[in-house]
Amino acid sequence: STTKIAGGAAIGDLRIIFKDKAAAGNMGLTRLVLTSCLLALGGVDAFTSTRALSPALHRARSSSLTRASPVRAAPTAGLRFWKRDKVAVASAAVAAPPSAPSLKPYIEKLVAGESLTKEEAKEVCGAILQGADQIQVASCLMLMRRNGETPAEVAGFVAAMKEACVPVAVEGKMLDIVGTGGDGAHTINISTAAALLAAACGCKTAKAGNRSVSSQCGSADVLEALGISMALTAENVGECVAQCGMGFMFAPVNHPAMKMVVPIRKALGVRSVFNILGPLTNAAGAQHVVIGVFQEELIDIMANSLIEIGNVDHGVVIYGVGLDEISPLGACSILEIKNTAAPGEPKVYTKNMMKFDPLDVGIPRCVVEDLRGGDAKENAALLREALEKGEHTNAKRDAIVLNAGVGCYVFGLADSIPGGIDLARAALNEGKGLAKLDEWIATTTNLASS
């Protein structure tokens, strides 16, 4: 049919009716239907979903698709596509705001196989955060990945995100222990617990995080289940760090413009530069970082991006046996970067690639099932249990100690990674981790109520 949308005539307003929600929820089937529309209509300029599709439906079998009459079948789930002529205007539901610049010049450069400069990448990210055309955004992200994101491109995106960020004001040096996520192992929230234990050791910690994207339970999910308030403002978080030495920076609070990217990332369903950006955009500007990556090839780009950005004084990038953190599963790869310049001088970095094996500090091997968690409620219980006072140990406690120990080393409380691990183990055994958690819960509760 031809339908008037946003002041223009839409050619081929096609509604696809699925037999049931299970069929509509099958993303592989949805992509097949979209491809068919592209072939049939000669191109689709915009599309939108008639309702949000539950992730639980993604496992539906494609055999459930049958023909259905658009008259008789209620459109409880489906997609609507529009093909525009040269003078038609895009649907208001998906069109870019008038203020968002076009990404076409950058797309042409990327199509030619060229990389963006840092400034160009900053302009692209700025346009994306303003609500640039979704199809152009998806094209840019996928072309950047095809070409291989460069440190300059990552640094440009980080610069744009920092300009749009709601910052957290904290004085002095700070630590963040964070991973990219995406390893698919569904472990307990190791980096979150490690950040907490590092704070109990004396590291001023400003942890960045969000709700779950690819795992069963994100850092915000488990912390909320533990009693940490997610209702704090950026100013509250700064006060929290000042009062108890620990704070959590919830991504929607500090990076509200990222809401423009969420539907595009979900629709793409594959890694893009935004998977790399999370650990690099700490709203408090943490100068000491432990960053875990889920693919070994991301080690160099993450470390070189940290150098290009130039905020970090001491950091490590870790890949550990398929996880985005150190674990008793086996030896891990660590790329350490350190600023050797005098305070106030331009930063000069050294890089040191090393292997670290938990066996060398007396921690035995485990299997991934020993580290597994569950939903937010289960992970909260497992985290409290892992932080309990006592000299008993298991794989979960060992993993937390390993990552907290690296954090203590990077922050400067220990002269070596083994020394940091010893410090973290002693704090855990003395019950300091659980005490810090209870102190943090009380602090956020008081700040939220006031």
Order of alpha helices (4+ residues) and beta strands (2+ residues): beta-beta-alpha-alpha-beta-beta-alpha-alpha-alpha-alpha-beta-alpha-beta-alpha-alpha-beta-alpha-alpha-alpha-beta-alpha-beta-beta-beta-alpha-alpha-alpha-alpha
